[in-house]
Amino acid sequence: MELIGDDHELYDVLRRPAQPQYDHVRPEAIARCRTAEDVAEALAYAGSRSLPVTPRGGGHCFAGRSSTTGLLLDLSPMAAVSVEGGLATIGAGARLAEVYRGLHEFGLTIPAGCGPTVGIVGLTLGGGLGLLGRRYGLTCDRLLAATVVLADGNVVVCDDDRDPELFWALRGAGGGQFGVVTSLLFAAVPSPAATRFRITWPRDRAADMIDAWQQWAPDAPDDITASLTVTADRVEVFGASLAAFDPGPFADGEVDVRDDLSWPDLKRSLSEGGSDERILQSKSEFVRTALPRATIDELLGSGCELNFTPMGGAYNRVPVDATAFAHRGERFLLEHTGPDGDAVRRSWSVAHPHASGRVYPNFPDPALPDWPTAYHGPNYNRLLSIKQKYDPTNTFHFPQSLGGPR
Ligand SMILES: Cc1cc2nc3c(=O)[nH]c(=O)nc-3n(C[C@H](O)[C@H](O)[C@H](O)COP(=O)(O)OP(=O)(O)OC[C@H]3O[C@@H](n4cnc5c(N)ncnc54)[C@H](O)[C@@H]3O)c2cc1C
């Protein structure tokens, strides 16, 4: 373990969080960890000084949970990606662009998210939605094993046979609660050639397009993932298709299709639109039934950007108690984003009566009143007992974490 100390200049360059709201939360020290043993040493160091401790992967947590005034575990030196017999071992410091690049060399990939600098562990522990998800499930649905350093410094490899309850909890409850993951083993899938599509209309067509999208995208064939975004000047349906692309109910827009892209090229082509910019304010909720037209009209008056992500497909074919991810019956995820927090809250309140009350653990919302139900649904009590077993002293904690704040 290498201790960097509170050298803020270096910190700015090395490990600034992706969310600007948390730039001011400075760690007392940063432990650069190259191995699981380094992590155990860092945990002992924090314990001996009564410092709060938190791991950081890609630093993208919307609620700043990988920021601390105590000891920050920087896992970026552990970013190796290796493949053997269709199984991918990925170090905790890897970000999605490195994962896709590393696996593509072997003709493989995993279903995972779009932001190229999102960390693989943070994404996986909260579920992992992405363009291959309707075909292959969440990122965590492809997880076969994880190496974890527990609060007492013990290193365990968990899977369906070894520490199965811990392995269950790591698949979807959200990061930073049970231990520090140092590597993940995935069942990879073939890296496909695919079609990237973008269909755009002026904003005054947004209500019609949302209406058509919500009837179609969650039930589309598994090979098609079509998201919808409404911005200040336009509405856009975009995504990927593993089969020949048919624009279906959207043929009257301005259609931009690129066929036969390699998977990394397709990912790059979609992030060219700027999907990895630093988001200022965001609230979201899952939706199980179509939004009424009057609600759509009201949402469009809120002044926020609206992002609709389809669920269904393989996401929803996994039983709710098979992993900790409790949101297996949802049709889509609706996100409200923008620089004005009041506008974001107003927009969320308009949709809320028609939403399911469930919230994606990877899009945490500190203002939720009943967060145990929102994030964990019927899996909450089982998660509490696993937390009690694996982190009885609540070393890994934050507001809304399973052990509660200390
Ligand atoms: C621009 C952007 C694009 C996104 N795109 C997608 C997307 O396409 N699909 C999707 O599903 N989500 C997406 N997300 C949400 C993303 O999944 C979450 O923000 C996720 O938690 C980020 O993980 P991270 O490692 O980058 O963040 P971090 O802030 O580093 O970590 C998130 C949480 O996990 C914990 N953690 C990190 N590393 C470890 C570890 N090794 N062991 C234990 N706990 C750990 C942290 O302590 C923190 O609590 C996006 C977010 C942003 C900001």
The ligand as an SDF file (V2000), in Angstrom:
LIG
                    3D

 53 58  0  0  0  0  0  0  0  0999 V2000
  -21.7800    9.4830  -16.6050 C   0  0  0  0  0  0  0  0  0  0  0  0
  -22.4140    8.2790  -15.9790 C   0  0  0  0  0  0  0  0  0  0  0  0
  -22.8300    7.2300  -16.7950 C   0  0  0  0  0  0  0  0  0  0  0  0
  -23.4370    6.1060  -16.2240 C   0  0  0  0  0  0  0  0  0  0  0  0
  -23.8740    5.1030  -17.0370 N   0  0  0  0  0  0  0  0  0  0  0  0
  -24.4600    4.0140  -16.4940 C   0  0  0  0  0  0  0  0  0  0  0  0
  -24.9500    2.9490  -17.3230 C   0  0  0  0  0  0  0  0  0  0  0  0
  -24.8530    3.0010  -18.5520 O   0  0  0  0  0  0  0  0  0  0  0  0
  -25.5280    1.8760  -16.7000 N   0  0  0  0  0  0  0  0  0  0  0  0
  -25.6710    1.7950  -15.3460 C   0  0  0  0  0  0  0  0  0  0  0  0
  -26.1940    0.7960  -14.8540 O   0  0  0  0  0  0  0  0  0  0  0  0
  -25.2130    2.7790  -14.5380 N   0  0  0  0  0  0  0  0  0  0  0  0
  -24.6370    3.8820  -15.0780 C   0  0  0  0  0  0  0  0  0  0  0  0
  -24.2080    4.8900  -14.2520 N   0  0  0  0  0  0  0  0  0  0  0  0
  -24.3720    4.7550  -12.8010 C   0  0  0  0  0  0  0  0  0  0  0  0
  -23.2110    3.9390  -12.2360 C   0  0  0  0  0  0  0  0  0  0  0  0
  -23.4910    2.5680  -12.3910 O   0  0  0  0  0  0  0  0  0  0  0  0
  -23.0250    4.2360  -10.7360 C   0  0  0  0  0  0  0  0  0  0  0  0
  -22.7490    5.6070  -10.5750 O   0  0  0  0  0  0  0  0  0  0  0  0
  -21.9030    3.3680  -10.1640 C   0  0  0  0  0  0  0  0  0  0  0  0
  -22.0670    3.2910   -8.7630 O   0  0  0  0  0  0  0  0  0  0  0  0
  -20.5550    3.9590  -10.5140 C   0  0  0  0  0  0  0  0  0  0  0  0
  -19.5050    3.1510  -10.0800 O   0  0  0  0  0  0  0  0  0  0  0  0
  -18.0590    3.8110   -9.9580 P   0  0  0  0  0  0  0  0  0  0  0  0
  -17.1110    2.7540   -9.5590 O   0  0  0  0  0  0  0  0  0  0  0  0
  -17.7670    4.6140  -11.1630 O   0  0  0  0  0  0  0  0  0  0  0  0
  -18.2930    4.8690   -8.7830 O   0  0  0  0  0  0  0  0  0  0  0  0
  -17.7130    5.0050   -7.3210 P   0  0  0  0  0  0  0  0  0  0  0  0
  -18.2670    6.3160   -6.8580 O   0  0  0  0  0  0  0  0  0  0  0  0
  -16.2510    4.8280   -7.2870 O   0  0  0  0  0  0  0  0  0  0  0  0
  -18.3670    3.8010   -6.5340 O   0  0  0  0  0  0  0  0  0  0  0  0
  -19.7670    3.6600   -6.3610 C   0  0  0  0  0  0  0  0  0  0  0  0
  -20.0440    2.9270   -5.0380 C   0  0  0  0  0  0  0  0  0  0  0  0
  -19.4170    1.6470   -5.0730 O   0  0  0  0  0  0  0  0  0  0  0  0
  -18.4410    1.5410   -4.0390 C   0  0  0  0  0  0  0  0  0  0  0  0
  -17.2820    0.8300   -4.5690 N   0  0  0  0  0  0  0  0  0  0  0  0
  -16.4510    1.2380   -5.5620 C   0  0  0  0  0  0  0  0  0  0  0  0
  -15.4830    0.3400   -5.7270 N   0  0  0  0  0  0  0  0  0  0  0  0
  -15.6990   -0.6510   -4.8310 C   0  0  0  0  0  0  0  0  0  0  0  0
  -15.0240   -1.8500   -4.5060 C   0  0  0  0  0  0  0  0  0  0  0  0
  -13.9280   -2.2040   -5.1620 N   0  0  0  0  0  0  0  0  0  0  0  0
  -15.5320   -2.6390   -3.5280 N   0  0  0  0  0  0  0  0  0  0  0  0
  -16.6560   -2.2860   -2.8620 C   0  0  0  0  0  0  0  0  0  0  0  0
  -17.3270   -1.1610   -3.1190 N   0  0  0  0  0  0  0  0  0  0  0  0
  -16.8570   -0.3520   -4.0950 C   0  0  0  0  0  0  0  0  0  0  0  0
  -18.1010    2.9680   -3.6390 C   0  0  0  0  0  0  0  0  0  0  0  0
  -17.6080    3.0430   -2.3100 O   0  0  0  0  0  0  0  0  0  0  0  0
  -19.4520    3.6490   -3.8210 C   0  0  0  0  0  0  0  0  0  0  0  0
  -20.3000    3.3790   -2.7060 O   0  0  0  0  0  0  0  0  0  0  0  0
  -23.6130    6.0230  -14.8040 C   0  0  0  0  0  0  0  0  0  0  0  0
  -23.1760    7.0750  -13.9910 C   0  0  0  0  0  0  0  0  0  0  0  0
  -22.5960    8.2030  -14.5540 C   0  0  0  0  0  0  0  0  0  0  0  0
  -22.1530    9.3390  -13.6680 C   0  0  0  0  0  0  0  0  0  0  0  0
  1  2  1  0
  2  3  1  0
  2 52  2  0
  3  4  2  0
  4  5  1  0
  4 50  1  0
  5  6  2  0
  6  7  1  0
  6 13  1  0
  7  8  2  0
  7  9  1  0
  9 10  1  0
 10 11  2  0
 10 12  1  0
 12 13  2  0
 13 14  1  0
 14 15  1  0
 14 50  1  0
 15 16  1  0
 16 17  1  0
 16 18  1  0
 18 19  1  0
 18 20  1  0
 20 21  1  0
 20 22  1  0
 22 23  1  0
 23 24  1  0
 24 25  2  0
 24 26  1  0
 24 27  1  0
 27 28  1  0
 28 29  2  0
 28 30  1  0
 28 31  1  0
 31 32  1  0
 32 33  1  0
 33 34  1  0
 33 48  1  0
 34 35  1  0
 35 36  1  0
 35 46  1  0
 36 37  1  0
 36 45  1  0
 37 38  2  0
 38 39  1  0
 39 40  1  0
 39 45  2  0
 40 41  1  0
 40 42  2  0
 42 43  1  0
 43 44  2  0
 44 45  1  0
 46 47  1  0
 46 48  1  0
 48 49  1  0
 50 51  2  0
 51 52  1  0
 52 53  1  0
M  END
$$$$
